[in-house]
Amino acid sequence: MNNSPLKRRLSEFGCYAVAAILIFIFLLPIYYILTMSLKLEVDAFAYPPKWLFIPTLKNYVAIFTDGNFTRYLMNSLIVSSCCVLLGIVVGTPAAYALSRTKNRLIPGLMFFILAVRLIPPMSLLLPIFSLYVKTNLMDTLAGLVLLNLTFVIPLNVWMLKYFFDDVPKEMEESAEIDGCGTLQTFLRVAMPLVAPATAATAIFSWIQAWNEFLFALVVTRLNARTITVAVTNYMNFEEMNWGKIAATAVVISFPVILFSIAVRKYLVGGMTAGAVKG
């Protein structure tokens, strides 16, 4: 009995130690990229590594003074925002309809929707490239949004369908007794109850559209190129401009981090929605 407080303290110390190690492992790449973006080229590859150095914004100034970089950043913002908005507008009613439809084919349809997400993107490059060339969608923001929606909408439908399943049917039946139609019940009863889950789904949709690289590399040239593809501008056979690459990586990460922090309470609420019933 006398050893129980000691054992408890040792157990807590072990948990904190493991947590500290994991945090260090996860933050080390972020720290490395961030410090590299603030170093001169000679300091970034100094051996032994320089832990103390004079920060410089030279790399950030260099990428933002490039007129194309600002356009790529705006393209990414436009594409991601459109994907989130259209994905929610299309995916939410579809998820609600699948949740309320009583049909033995629904499980098979949900599996098909999931299968779309499981297709390796690399296997779709050739047919998509050929289709976009024939339909004049190459190097257009509309084409890039449409391409991202083919992956964002299945994700939205899959996630939201099971959140709608947890909405009590009695509340919708009460609304119908009060004279609400299907659309009114959906907008006034079901949607407010799954609002946190909808916000969480929007976050995942934003992150997927913002970070998408492979298709943006293939179907864009200059006008619709996104910021993730802009990293390749600093890679060539002659040199790798690691300072600009690191600065671009920080700029790419910043909106996602900022957006996630701004809606973190909705993200947590959406992730835990439906965990406890009653």
Long-range contacts (C-beta under 8 A, 24 or more apart in sequence): 30-253, 33-246, 33-249, 33-250, 34-246, 34-250, 36-242, 36-243, 36-246, 37-243, 37-246, 37-247, 37-249, 37-250, 39-243, 40-243, 41-242, 41-243, 44-242, 44-243, 44-246, 45-242, 58-243, 59-243, 59-244, 59-246, 59-247, 60-247, 60-251, 62-243, 62-244, 62-247, 63-244, 63-247, 63-248, 63-251, 66-233, 68-222, 68-225, 68-230, 68-233, 69-227, 69-230, 69-248, 71-225, 72-225, 72-226, 72-227, 72-229, 72-230, 73-227, 73-230, 73-251, 75-141, 75-144, 75-224, 75-225, 75-226, 75-227, 76-210, 76-226, 76-227, 76-228, 77-255, 78-141, 79-141, 79-144, 79-145, 79-148, 79-209, 79-226, 80-206, 80-209, 80-210, 81-206, 82-141, 82-145, 83-145, 83-148, 83-149, 83-152, 83-205, 83-206, 83-208, 83-209, 84-152, 84-202, 84-205, 84-206, 84-209, 86-145, 86-149, 87-149, 87-152, 87-153, 87-155, 87-156, 87-201, 87-202, 87-205, 88-156, 88-198, 88-201, 88-202, 88-205, 90-149, 90-153, 90-156, 91-152, 91-153, 91-155, 91-156, 91-157, 91-160, 91-201, 92-156, 92-160, 92-191, 92-198, 93-186, 94-153, 94-157, 95-156, 95-157, 95-158, 95-159, 95-160, 95-161, 95-163, 95-164, 96-160, 96-164, 96-186, 96-190, 98-157, 98-161, 99-161, 99-162, 99-164, 99-165, 99-167, 100-164, 110-158, 110-161, 113-154, 113-157, 113-158, 114-154, 114-158, 116-150, 116-151, 116-154, 117-151, 117-154, 117-155, 117-158, 121-214, 121-215, 122-214, 125-214, 125-215, 125-218, 128-215, 128-218, 128-219, 129-218, 129-219, 132-219, 137-219, 138-219, 138-220, 138-221, 139-219, 139-220, 139-221, 139-222, 139-223, 139-224, 139-225, 140-223, 140-224, 141-223, 141-224, 143-219, 143-224, 144-215, 144-216, 144-219, 144-220, 144-224, 144-226, 147-215, 147-219, 148-208, 148-209, 148-212, 148-215, 151-208, 152-205, 152-208, 152-209, 155-201, 155-204, 155-205, 155-208, 156-201, 156-205, 159-197, 159-200, 159-201, 159-204, 160-194, 160-197, 160-198, 160-201, 162-274, 163-194, 163-197, 163-270, 163-273, 163-274, 164-190, 164-194, 165-274, 166-273, 166-274, 166-277, 167-193, 167-194, 194-273, 195-266, 196-266, 196-269, 196-270, 196-273, 197-269, 197-270, 197-273, 197-274, 198-270, 199-263, 199-266, 199-267, 199-269, 199-270, 200-266, 200-267, 200-269, 200-270, 200-271, 200-273, 201-270, 202-263, 203-259, 203-260, 203-263, 203-266, 203-267, 206-256, 206-259, 207-256, 207-260, 210-252, 210-255, 210-256, 211-252, 211-256, 227-251, 227-252, 228-252
